Amino acid sequence: MDKHLLVTLVLPPSGPIFLGLAGLLILAWRRQLGTFLMAAGLASAYLLSIPLTASLLTLAAQPYPPLDESAAENAEASAIVVLAGGLYLRAPEYGVDTAGLLTLGRVRYGAFLAHKLQLPVIAIGGYLDKRWKGARTEADAMADLLRNELSVADVTADSTAHNTWESAARISELLRNRGDGPILLVTDAMHSRRAVDAFREAGVDAVPAPTRYYSAPAPFTIYSWIPQQDSVTQSWYAIYELLGRAWYAMAH
């Protein structure tokens, strides 16, 4: 089964909905099991949509604190690596594919560090929407933003990798060829643990430089228990990354 289809079917909101529907479908033949599945689907849909659950999941999915500037300087990093996080496809206002929201947040922080620490940036990401005549890869879109909108002069775009593991292997190859030392690895705070693990497994001395943090645990107020759209997104991302770490641990 296609990975993206499987993720869509299992994670919220689809997973709890399909669980409840499965219970409804078998209710006439297996009353106890059907009732249990319906209750489980409803309960999981509720729990994964409230701020309290989303915040608790975030605690497990965001292990790294923000980068300390003095620690970054002491690390003597040779480059900043910014991982792609998707495209804004066929953007009508630009006429080409450009950086999506996740990628945009990472690129902005990468530019901030580049100006602060005077380091070169490697933008890596190979996704390409071939259906669109103005298509370009994530890395090309990121490099365009860095050079033309964020005034970062020393930018390398690499479009050969299509996921985190491939990005780690490719950066390892580039560093060996260039003879460079440690890198600052820019990605979402949720994604940083899985990314750092992949890079270190590939032999890259990666210093986590997380960005786009989700909120700290919500206080115990009435709003902590009321379903919200943002909480569904936050829960989805946290579960996706926690499952991704488990998969990497088993597969690699």
C-alpha positions as CSV (number, residue, x, y, z in Angstrom):
1,M,0.0,0.0,0.0
2,D,1.2,3.5,-0.8
3,K,2.7,5.2,2.3
4,H,0.8,8.4,2.0
5,L,-2.5,6.5,1.6
6,L,-1.8,4.4,4.7
7,V,-0.9,7.5,6.7
8,T,-4.2,9.2,5.6
9,L,-6.2,6.1,6.6
10,V,-4.7,5.6,10.0
11,L,-4.0,9.0,11.4
12,P,-6.7,11.5,12.6
13,P,-9.2,12.4,11.5
14,S,-9.6,9.4,9.1
15,G,-8.5,6.7,11.5
16,P,-11.1,7.4,14.2
17,I,-13.8,7.9,11.7
18,F,-13.1,4.6,9.9
19,L,-12.9,2.8,13.2
20,G,-16.3,4.0,14.1
21,L,-17.8,3.2,10.7
22,A,-16.3,-0.3,10.9
23,G,-18.1,-0.8,14.2
24,L,-21.4,0.5,12.7
25,L,-21.1,-1.9,9.7
26,I,-20.7,-5.0,11.9
27,L,-23.1,-3.9,14.6
28,A,-25.9,-6.2,13.4
29,W,-23.7,-9.3,13.3
30,R,-21.3,-8.7,16.2
31,R,-23.0,-6.4,18.6
32,Q,-20.4,-6.2,21.3
33,L,-17.4,-5.8,18.9
34,G,-19.4,-3.3,16.8
35,T,-20.3,-1.2,19.9
36,F,-16.7,-1.3,21.1
37,L,-15.3,-0.1,17.8
38,M,-17.9,2.7,17.6
39,A,-17.1,3.8,21.1
40,A,-13.3,3.6,20.4
41,G,-13.7,5.6,17.2
42,L,-15.7,8.3,18.9
43,A,-13.4,8.5,22.0
44,S,-10.2,8.7,19.9
45,A,-11.8,11.3,17.6
46,Y,-12.6,13.4,20.6
47,L,-9.3,12.9,22.5
48,L,-7.1,13.7,19.4
49,S,-9.0,16.9,18.7
50,I,-8.7,18.6,22.1
51,P,-5.8,20.9,23.1
52,L,-4.9,18.8,26.2
53,T,-4.1,15.7,24.2
54,A,-2.3,17.6,21.5
55,S,-0.1,19.3,24.0
56,L,0.8,16.0,25.8
57,L,1.7,14.4,22.4
58,T,3.8,17.5,21.6
59,L,5.8,17.0,24.8
60,A,6.9,13.6,23.4
61,A,7.5,14.8,19.9
62,Q,9.5,18.0,20.5
63,P,12.5,16.9,22.6
64,Y,15.0,19.6,21.5
65,P,15.0,23.2,22.9
66,P,15.6,26.1,20.6
67,L,19.2,26.5,19.4
68,D,21.5,28.3,21.8
69,E,23.4,30.9,19.8
70,S,26.6,30.5,21.9
71,A,26.4,26.8,21.6
72,A,25.9,27.2,17.8
73,E,29.1,29.3,17.6
74,N,31.1,26.9,19.7
75,A,30.0,24.0,17.5
76,E,32.1,25.5,14.7
77,A,29.5,24.4,12.2
78,S,30.5,24.5,8.5
79,A,27.1,25.0,7.0
80,I,23.4,25.2,7.7
81,V,21.2,22.5,6.2
82,V,17.6,23.3,5.6
83,L,15.2,20.4,5.0
84,A,12.3,20.8,2.6
85,G,8.8,20.4,3.9
86,G,6.6,20.6,0.8
87,L,5.6,22.9,-2.0
88,Y,2.8,25.4,-2.5
89,L,1.8,23.8,-5.9
90,R,0.8,25.9,-8.9
91,A,0.7,29.1,-6.8
92,P,-1.5,31.4,-9.0
93,E,0.0,34.6,-7.6
94,Y,3.6,33.5,-8.4
95,G,2.9,31.5,-11.6
96,V,5.3,28.7,-10.4
97,D,5.5,26.2,-7.6
98,T,6.9,27.8,-4.5
99,A,7.7,26.9,-0.8
100,G,4.8,25.6,1.2
101,L,4.1,26.7,4.8
102,L,6.4,24.1,6.5
103,T,9.2,24.9,4.1
104,L,8.7,28.6,4.4
105,G,9.1,28.5,8.2
106,R,12.3,26.4,7.9
107,V,13.8,28.6,5.2
108,R,13.2,31.8,7.2
109,Y,14.9,30.4,10.2
110,G,17.8,29.1,8.0
111,A,18.2,32.6,6.7
112,F,18.2,34.1,10.2
113,L,21.0,31.7,11.2
114,A,22.9,32.4,8.0
115,H,23.0,36.1,8.7
116,K,23.7,35.7,12.4
117,L,26.5,33.2,12.0
118,Q,27.8,34.0,8.5
119,L,27.4,30.4,7.3
120,P,26.5,29.0,3.9
121,V,23.2,27.3,3.4
122,I,22.4,23.9,1.8
123,A,18.7,23.7,0.8
124,I,17.8,20.0,0.1
125,G,14.5,18.5,-1.2
126,G,13.7,16.8,-4.4
127,Y,9.9,16.8,-4.7
128,L,8.7,17.9,-8.1
129,D,5.2,18.3,-9.5
130,K,5.7,17.2,-13.1
131,R,2.2,18.0,-14.1
132,W,2.8,21.8,-13.9
133,K,4.7,23.6,-16.7
134,G,6.3,26.0,-14.2
135,A,7.3,23.1,-11.9
136,R,10.6,23.2,-9.9
137,T,11.9,21.2,-7.0
138,E,11.6,22.1,-3.4
139,A,15.4,22.8,-3.3
140,D,15.1,25.2,-6.2
141,A,12.1,27.0,-4.6
142,M,14.0,27.3,-1.3
143,A,17.1,28.6,-3.0
144,D,15.1,31.2,-4.8
145,L,13.6,32.4,-1.6
146,L,17.0,32.5,0.2
147,R,18.8,34.4,-2.5
148,N,16.2,36.7,-3.8
149,E,13.9,37.5,-0.9
150,L,16.0,36.8,2.2
151,S,19.4,38.0,0.9
152,V,21.5,34.9,1.6
153,A,24.3,34.9,-0.9
154,D,26.0,31.5,-0.3
155,V,23.3,28.9,-1.1
156,T,23.6,25.4,-2.5
157,A,20.4,23.7,-3.8
158,D,20.3,19.9,-3.9
159,S,17.3,18.2,-5.5
160,T,18.5,14.5,-5.3
161,A,16.8,13.5,-2.0
162,H,13.1,12.8,-1.6
163,N,12.8,12.1,2.1
164,T,14.7,12.6,5.4
165,W,16.7,9.5,5.2
166,E,17.9,10.2,1.6
167,S,18.7,13.8,2.6
168,A,20.9,12.5,5.4
169,A,22.8,10.2,3.0
170,R,23.2,13.0,0.4
171,I,24.5,15.5,2.9
172,S,26.9,12.9,4.2
173,E,28.2,12.5,0.7
174,L,28.5,16.2,0.1
175,L,30.4,16.8,3.4
176,R,32.9,14.1,2.6
177,N,33.6,15.7,-0.8
178,R,33.9,19.1,0.7
179,G,35.8,18.0,3.8
180,D,33.4,20.0,6.0
181,G,32.7,19.6,9.7
182,P,29.4,19.7,11.8
183,I,26.2,21.2,10.4
184,L,23.3,23.0,11.9
185,L,20.2,21.1,10.9
186,V,17.1,23.2,10.4
187,T,13.7,21.6,10.4
188,D,10.4,21.7,12.4
189,A,10.7,21.0,16.1
190,M,8.4,18.0,15.7
191,H,10.6,16.6,13.0
192,S,13.9,17.4,14.5
193,R,14.5,14.2,16.5
194,R,13.8,11.9,13.6
195,A,15.9,14.1,11.3
196,V,18.9,14.3,13.7
197,D,18.8,10.6,14.2
198,A,18.9,9.9,10.5
199,F,21.8,12.3,9.9
200,R,23.8,11.0,12.8
201,E,23.2,7.4,11.5
202,A,24.5,8.6,8.2
203,G,27.7,9.8,9.9
204,V,26.9,13.5,9.8
205,D,27.6,15.5,13.0
206,A,24.3,17.3,13.1
207,V,23.4,20.0,15.7
208,P,19.6,20.4,15.9
209,A,18.3,23.8,15.0
210,P,14.6,23.4,15.4
211,T,11.9,25.9,14.4
212,R,8.1,26.1,14.2
213,Y,7.4,24.9,17.8
214,Y,3.9,24.0,18.8
215,S,2.5,25.4,22.0
216,A,3.4,24.1,25.4
217,P,0.9,22.1,27.4
218,A,-2.4,23.8,27.8
219,P,-3.5,24.8,31.3
220,F,-6.4,22.9,32.7
221,T,-9.2,25.1,31.7
222,I,-12.5,24.5,29.9
223,Y,-10.8,25.2,26.6
224,S,-8.4,22.3,27.1
225,W,-11.3,19.9,26.6
226,I,-13.1,21.5,23.7
227,P,-12.3,20.1,20.2
228,Q,-10.4,22.4,17.9
229,Q,-9.2,22.2,14.4
230,D,-5.6,23.2,15.3
231,S,-5.4,20.4,17.9
232,V,-6.3,17.8,15.2
233,T,-3.4,19.1,13.1
234,Q,-1.0,19.1,16.1
235,S,-2.0,15.6,17.2
236,W,-1.6,14.3,13.6
237,Y,1.9,15.8,13.3
238,A,3.0,14.5,16.7
239,I,1.7,10.9,16.0
240,Y,3.2,11.0,12.5
241,E,6.6,11.8,13.9
242,L,6.5,9.4,16.8
243,L,5.5,6.6,14.4
244,G,8.2,7.7,12.0
245,R,10.8,7.4,14.7
246,A,9.7,3.9,15.5
247,W,9.7,2.9,11.8
248,Y,13.3,4.3,11.4
249,A,14.4,2.4,14.4
250,M,13.1,-0.9,13.0
251,A,14.0,-0.3,9.4
252,H,17.5,1.1,9.8
